[in-house]
Amino acid sequence: MTNNNRIILGIDPGTTVMGYGLLRVSGNKCEMLAMGVLELRKYIDHYHKLQKIFTRTLSLIDEFNADILAIEAPFYGKNVQSMLKLGRAQGAAISAALYRDLPIYEYAPLKIKMAITGNGRASKEQVADLLRRYLKISQENMLPQLDATDGLAAAYCHFLQMNNPIQDSEYKSWKDYINKNETKVKGGTRNSKS
């Protein structure tokens, strides 16, 4: 695809539910191709869940010929175990995109909400409603799971950023990711004193 014609896969990672949305971008216009969720509750083994995230992300990339992955970054919470699991889920989706040589753009939840609603503290329902209006999605085609619209929101946020000269990090390979995120990869030990 040309620079003006892209397909963006947006993912809201999770180990219980992964939300996704795909947009076709033509110039300065976009349309929704699909959105949905990957239900992971039925899988008990955490590693099996990661495998499902990886294979589903790959299948979405291949089915829709996605050019870009826009993914929601994990937010920092107080529960370390939840953060670890969420980071692994994000890593599984990123791995699939890297496997297909897609550039990856990571957006904080606050940035996604701000880009779409103008309010970084907007509710998931507000984001979903504005996406429905912006993308002219009929009420019948809206899914009850807000994880799906969260994935679509990541893709739409990237669409809005495409013409913006200030963009979040783009990763072209694992080495590139490691170089740009040394403290994340090495456990935040860079520049620390023993």
N, C-alpha and C positions, 0 to 999 in steps of 0.2 A: 504494500500500500504506500501511497505517497504521504508526504508530511501532512497534507490537508485531509487525508482519508485514513482514519485509524479505527481500530477496534480496541476498546479499553475493557479489561476485566478488572472489576473491583471486588475485593474480598474483605469481609469482616471475619477474622479468624476466631475460632473457638473450639474447645474440645467437647462441648455439648452440642452446639449447633454452629455450623459455618454458614454465613450468609454470602451470597454472591450476586453480582449484577453485571451485565454487559451493555456497553454503549457503542453504537456506530457513529463515528464523528466524520462529518463531511464539511470541510471548511470551518465555519463558525456555528454550525448546527449539529445537533446530535439527536439520536433516537435510541430508545431502549430496544435491545434485541431480546434480552431474557433477564430474569431474576429468579432466585430460588434459594433453597437451603439444603444443606447436607446434614441430616439428622444423625448424630453420633451417640445418642443416649443408650442405644441398644448394645453398643460395644463396651465390654467391661475393661478389656486390656487397653491401656493408654497407647501402647505402641501400635496396636491395630488401628486405633483412631487416627494416628499420624499417617499411617499407610493409606487410609481412606481419604484423608485430606490431600495427600500428595497425588493419588491417582485421580481423584475428582477434579483437582485443579488442572492436571494434565489433560484430562478429557475435555474440559471446558475450553482450554487453549486450542486444542486440536479441532474441536467441533466448530468453533466460531472463528478460527484463524486469528486469535487475539494477537495484538502487536505490543501491548503494554500491560503490566500488572500494576494496579494502584491498590495498596493494602493499608488497612488501618493499623497504626502502631499500637502496641500494648500500652495501656495507661498504667501508671504506677499506683498500686494499691498497697494496702497493709498486709494482705495475705501473700506471703512469699511463695507458697505452693501453687496458688492460683496463677501468680505471675509467671512462674516457671512453666506451667502447663500451657498458658496462653502464648508464651514466647516460643515454645516448641511447635505449637500449632501454626504460628506465623512462619516459623522456619520451614515447616513442611510445605506450605504454599509457596514460599519464596524459592525453595529448592526446585519445585516443579517448574516455575517460571525460568529459573536459571538453566535448567535442563533443556528448555526450548529456546534459550538465548534471548529472552525478553528483558527489556529494561524494566527496573522495578522502582516505583515511587512510593514512599512511605509517608503517610500523613497522620498526624496526631488527631484523636477524636475531636478535640477543641477546634483545630484548624478546619476539619471537615464541616462541623456545625457552623462555624463562622462563615465559611465560604458559601454555604447554601442558604443559611437563614440570617446571617449578619449578627448572630448571637451565639457565642461559644458555649453558652449554658442551655441552649435550646433542648427541648425534649426530643426523644426518638420519634414521637408522634408528629411533632412539628416538622421535623426533617422529612418524614415520609409524606406528609401532606404537601409540602412544597415541591418535592420531587414529582409527585403525582401531577401537580399543576404544570411545572416547568416542562416535563416530558410528555404531557398530555396522555397520561395513562388512565384508562377507564377504571372506575371504582371496582368493577368486577375482576380486573386483572391485578389489583393490589393484593398482596399476600398478607395473611394475618400475622405472620412472623416478622417482627421488625428487624431481625437479623438480615433478611433479604434486602430490605430497603437500606440498611446500614452498608451492605456490600455495594449496592447501587450508588450510595452516597459517596463512597470512596472513589468510584469511577467518575462520578459527576464532578467531584472536587478536582480531580486531575484534569478533566475537560476544561474547567474554569481556569486552571493554572497554566494550561498549554500556551496561552498567549501572554502569560505573565512572566516577565524576565526573572523574577525571584521564585525559584522552585525548590521543593524539598530535594533531598538526596536521591540520586539515580545510581543504581548499581548494575554493572554489566557482567560481573562474575563474582565468585566467592572471594577471590583475592581483592577485588575492588571493594566489596562489602567490608572485608576485614580491615583494609587500609582506612576506610572512612569511619569505622566503628570499633577502633582498637580497644577502647575501654569496655565496650559491651562484650566483645569476644573474649577478652582476657580477664573477665570478671571485675572490671573496673579497677585494676591494680596499677594502671599506668600513672606515673607521677605520684604514686603513694610512697610514704616513707615507712620503712620497717622499724 
